[in-house]
Amino acid sequence: MKIFRYIFLLTVLIPACNNNRGNEKNELVLFCAASLTDVISEITSDFEKENNVEVKLNLASSGTLARQIEHGANPSIYISANKKWVDYLNQKNLTIYDTEKKIAGNSMVLVAPAESELNPVDFPLSIPLPELFEGKLSVGDPNHVPAGNYAVQLLENLGWKNELKPRFLPAKDVRSALMVVELGEAEAGIVYKTDALKSEKVKIIAEFPDSLYQPVNYYMVVIQGGKNKKSLSLYNYIMSEEAEHIWKKYGFSI
């Protein structure tokens, strides 16, 4: 009977062990701000080819991603469109603090549908922004989208926030804010310059002076439990000279 039991256990355990090995995946998970969709997709695609590693991307607003990590999501690396959400995760001891790194910069612009009658203007504006157009203003939701926070900052500094706030159309992320303008559902929008440049369905009406808002910088950090040889290779590749031309191609400053 004992021999029979041992044989039975071996027939159960050995396949289980083999299945575990078969399920091991050569992959990394990267949580990344939606405004980096194009550049980070190209960078990780190149990384995959060179390192035989699959990189799974979760692209959303920085705040949404930070909340997901707070509630148990476990990516290897997180990239935020501002420092606020990295600090948020740092305070909860969910990051490897000494891996935090500023990796790129951006700027804010006012856009309108490509067919709009609005014409490009320079700062200082000859007429107040609220009088430049009559319809809705598409922005990222300031509660969790960094681009929305930057939009609020610059409107406050220009003295136009209170007048324009009732006309806000808050979007779940900056890419959605751009799409609303592309579809003509808003007469204008405030988005990142890099997103506006890649779209053929909008035109840039004005580029806001950097002095009106905090610097638009992207920050990368390794998440607790995610530090290993593969994740550090990806971390270093994103900031490498090899990837530098890709950042510049999409209009980011580095």
N, C-alpha and C positions, 0 to 999 in steps of 0.2 A: 504493500500500500504506500509506503514512504517513497519507494522508487517511482511509483505511478504519479504521486503528487509532484515530485521534482520534475518529472518529464512534462507534466501538465503546465507547471509554472514556466518552464523554459519555452514551451510552445507559445505561451501568451506574452512573455516578456521580450523575447528576441524580436518578434515582428514589431512590437511597440517601439523598441529602441531603433529599429531600422526606419520606422515611419517618422520618428523625431528627426533623424538625420536628413530624411528626404524633405522635411518641411522647413529645414533651415534655409532662409532666404538671404541671398547676397544683395541686400538693399539698404538704403538709407532713406529717412523721412525728413523732409525739409519744410518747415512752415515759413511762409514768406509773404510780405505785403503785396497786395494785388497790383500795385503800380510797378512792380518789378517783373511782371509776368513774362514779357518778351525777353528781357536781358537774362533773367535767371534761367529761363527755359533753354536758351541757347548755351549758356555756360554749363549747365548740368548735363546737357546732351553731349557736349564735348567731353566732359568729365567721364560720363558713362562709357564712351567709346575707348577712352584711354585706360580706364581702370577696371573694366568689366564689372561694374557695379550699377544696379538700378537705383535711380533717385526718384522717389515719389514726392510730388509737390502738393502742398495744401496752400492754395492762394486765396487770401481773403483780407479783410481789413486787419490792421495790426492789433486792434483791441479785441476783435473776435478771436483771433488766434491765441492771444495771451490768455483769454478766458478759457479757451479749450485746454490749454496747457495746465492752467490752474485746476481744472476739473478732471485732470487725469490723462490727457493726451500726452504722448511721450515721443515727440520728434527728437532727432539728434541735434538739429540746429534750428534756430529761430532768427528771422530777419524782420526788423520793425522799421516802419517809416518815420519813427521818432524815438527819442530816448525814454519818453514817459513810460511806455509799455515794457521796455527792457528793465527799467528801474522797478516797475511794479512786480515783475517776476523775480528780480534780485531780492527784493524785500521779503518775498515769500520763500526764499532759499530754493528756488526751482531752477536756478542757472549755475553754471560754473563761472563765478564772477570774473576771474582773471582772463576769460576768453572774450569778454565784451570788446567790440571793435567798431569804430566808425568806418564805413566802407565806401560811401558814395554820397553825392549831393544832388539837389534838384532845385527847381524854382516854380513859382506860381504864376498862372496866366488866366486871363479872361478869354473865354471862347464863345463863339456863336455858330449856329449851323452854317455850312458852307454857302448855302443859298441866301443867307441873311443879307438884309440891306445895310447892316451895321458895317462901318468901315474902321480899319485899324486906327488907333489913337495913341498918342504918347503922353507920358506923365511929365508935368502935372496936367491933368485933364482940363480942357476948356470949359466943360460942363460937368456937374456932379454925376457920379456913376448911376444913382437911382433915376436920373433923368435921361440917361443914355438909351435905356430900353424900358419897356412898359410891362413885360411879362414876368414869368417865374425865373428864379435863379437856381440852377442846379449846383448843389454842394454835397460833399461827403458828410454823413451824419456826424456832427461835432462831438457826440457822446462817445464814439468809439473809432472814428476815422481820422487819422492825423491830418489828412488834406482838408477836412472840415474844420479842424482846429486852426490851421493856418489861415483858412479863408475868413474865419471869425476874427482872428487877430488883425489881419490887414484891414478889414472893414471897420473894426473898432478904431484903429489908428487913423483911418481916413475920416472917421466921424459919420459913417454911413450904415453902421450895423443895425441900429434901431429901425431905421427907415426900410431897410431891405429884408430884415428877418421875417416879416410876414409873407414875403415872397419866396422864401427858401423852399426848395424841393430836396429834402435830405435823402441821400442814397446810402446803400449798405456798404459801399466802398467807392474809391475814386474812379475805378473803371465803369461802375454803374452810373456815376455822376456824368461821366463823359458820354455814355451811351444815351442818356436822357436828352442831351443836347443834339447828338447825332440824329436821333429820331424826331427832333423838332418839338419835343414835349416841353422844352424850356427854351426861352428866348436867348438865354446866356448861361454860362457856368464858370465856376472857378475850379481849375484842375491843375495837375502838374504839367509843366512844359513838355516833358518827355512823352506823356500820353497824347497831348495835343498834336505834337509833331508827327506822330505815327498815323494819325487819323486823316483820311481824305474827306471825311464828312463834316469836319469843323474847320474853322479858321481862327487864328489868334487875333483878338481885337486889341489886347493890351497885355504887356508884361509888367507885373507889379514889382516895384523896387524892393530889393532884398531887405531894406531898412524897415519895411512895414511889418515884418513877421520874423519869428525865430528862424534861424537857418534850417532849411529842409535837408536833414541828414538821415541816412539809413544806418542802422546799427545791427550787428550780428553777434550772436552769443550761442555757446553750446549749452544744451539743457542737461540738467542733472541726470545721470544714468546713460547719457548719449555719447560720452567721450570714449573713443576707441581709435584704432589706427585708421579705419575707413573714414570715420566722420572728421577726423583731423585732416585727412588728405583732402576732403571736400572743402573744409573750412579754409585751408591754405590755398586751394585752387581758386576759390572765389575771389581771393585778394591777390592773386598772382599776376605777374607781368603777362602771362599767357592770356589771361582773361581781360586785361586792361583795355585792349582794343574793342572788345565787345561792349563794355560799359560806355566807351566813348561813342561807339557807333549809334547807340540808342539815346545819346544826348546827355548822359549823366556826367557830372564832374567827379573826379576821384583824386 
